[in-house]
Amino acid sequence: MTDHRDPTGARLDELLGAWRAEIDEVPVPSLVDPLRAVDVVIEAKLRRGRVHPPPDGARTRPPGDAREETV
């Protein structure tokens, strides 16, 4: 059986295959601990509806009606 593929396509396949093999050689650590992520989601569901102010006191809106304070 003869290979009738385009030589450029065959070279690209070879290059991408080698690149993938090189990437797969290096283990990638987990970015998120799955057990901790589940705990956070469960806790968020239990606390649904309760919104606490940010710890640094930042506000998303100025106090009062901002339209009245515009000059």
C-alpha positions as CSV (number, residue, x, y, z in Angstrom):
1,M,0.0,0.0,0.0
2,T,1.4,3.3,-1.0
3,D,1.1,6.6,0.9
4,H,-0.5,9.2,-1.4
5,R,-0.6,12.0,1.2
6,D,0.7,15.4,0.5
7,P,4.4,15.5,1.8
8,T,3.7,18.8,3.5
9,G,0.7,17.3,5.4
10,A,2.7,14.3,6.4
11,R,5.5,16.5,7.7
12,L,2.9,18.6,9.6
13,D,1.4,15.4,11.2
14,E,4.9,14.3,12.2
15,L,5.7,17.7,13.7
16,L,2.5,18.0,15.6
17,G,2.8,14.4,16.8
18,A,6.3,15.0,18.1
19,W,5.1,18.2,19.8
20,R,2.3,16.4,21.5
21,A,4.6,13.6,22.7
22,E,6.9,16.3,24.1
23,I,4.1,18.0,26.0
24,D,2.7,14.7,27.3
25,E,6.2,13.9,28.8
26,V,5.9,16.7,31.4
27,P,3.3,16.1,34.1
28,V,1.1,19.0,34.9
29,P,0.0,19.4,38.5
30,S,-3.6,19.9,39.4
31,L,-4.5,23.5,39.5
32,V,-7.4,22.9,41.9
33,D,-7.7,20.3,44.6
34,P,-11.0,18.5,43.7
35,L,-12.0,17.7,47.3
36,R,-11.5,21.4,48.3
37,A,-13.5,22.5,45.2
38,V,-16.4,20.3,46.2
39,D,-16.3,21.6,49.7
40,V,-16.4,25.2,48.5
41,V,-19.4,24.5,46.2
42,I,-21.3,22.8,48.9
43,E,-20.6,25.7,51.3
44,A,-21.7,28.2,48.7
45,K,-25.0,26.4,48.1
46,L,-25.7,26.3,51.9
47,R,-25.0,30.0,52.2
48,R,-27.0,31.0,49.1
49,G,-28.7,34.3,49.5
50,R,-26.4,35.7,52.2
51,V,-24.1,38.3,50.7
52,H,-21.4,39.7,52.9
53,P,-19.6,43.0,52.4
54,P,-16.0,42.7,51.1
55,P,-13.4,42.6,53.9
56,D,-11.6,45.7,52.8
57,G,-14.8,47.9,52.9
58,A,-14.8,48.5,49.2
59,R,-18.2,49.5,47.8
60,T,-19.6,48.9,44.4
61,R,-21.9,52.0,44.6
62,P,-21.5,55.2,46.5
63,P,-23.8,55.6,49.5
64,G,-27.1,57.3,48.8
65,D,-28.4,58.1,45.4
66,A,-25.5,58.9,43.1
67,R,-27.7,60.9,40.7
68,E,-28.5,63.5,43.4
69,E,-24.8,64.1,44.1
70,T,-23.9,64.8,40.4
71,V,-23.0,68.4,39.7
